[in-house]
Amino acid sequence: MLNLEQIKAPISDEMDVFERKFRESMKSSVPLLEKITYYIVKRKGKQIRPMFVFLASGICGGINESTYRAASMIELLHTATLVHDDVVDDSNERRGFFSVNALWKNKIAVLVGDYLLSKGLLLSVDNSEFQLLKIVSDSVREMSEGELLQIEKARRLDIQESVYFDIIRQKTATLIASCCASGAASAGATAEQVAQMKQIGEDVGIAFQIKDDLFDYESSSAIGKPTGIDIKERKMTLPLIYTLANADKALKRKIINIIKNHNTDPKRVEEVIAWVKAGDGIRYAEQRMAEYRDKALTALEAFPESAYRTSFINLVRYTTDRKK
């Protein structure tokens, strides 16, 4: 498997320019905001999402100033949602560092998230990028709906597989879909190409989330973080949903009882993990993940061959082959 630096090769110069433009897009005259946004930028993640924007743009006609704005909008939106998510989840860590709410409390974290979201929306309005504004605004709406749908359904521990896919499509896949759609739109692609890229992004996003679900069942030494977190948080993920749907009544009762009443007991959580593995939940989730990945790869064949398309294909493969 290629690493991200190798995949990024055709757009490495553009990504360097983007980092500078992204930092500029967060600037504020308020010293406290400057301090917090500097903290956020210094702890950036893998930047997979802006990579999708640039590669989609390269495939659909070429990278230009509009593409940089699209990537900055997506990253501002994504960062805002992460800051807000940490408040909602009462989380004190993000990527191994203290979260914004842990250091500056919830009130400031919510306001910082609002600020980043408004900066992203203004970036499009100030430059008359109304197509990009629609793509990104749709994504914000879907992510909010997906989060609320998950909260509503989390009370019931026997959610259907179809509901699970609705949740991850809205919560996770919609953002990667908007990366690919906005990248294509920024390059002047046709409405059909933008729609094709959006669907590719959605399929990749679903595969990406299923991969995240699977990490919860791997050994903690392999991925560098504790396992069973989703079970402790009562999150119904695909391996668990499949296992419950195919378990006999007695086993189903046992699993639901542990998730409801013993989800903080490491030994009991390990029992659930073992039942999921024995019940083919892992194999089934891997199979569904591969279906969505392969659907995206097949759709990419409709676009002309180029270094951008090759890297896009490798990035799609990376989302399902990654180790963490």
Summary of the structure (lengths in Angstrom):
residues: 324
radius of gyration: 20.1
end to end distance: 13.5
largest distance: 61.3
contacts: 1096
relative contact order: 0.12
helix: 77%
strand: 1%
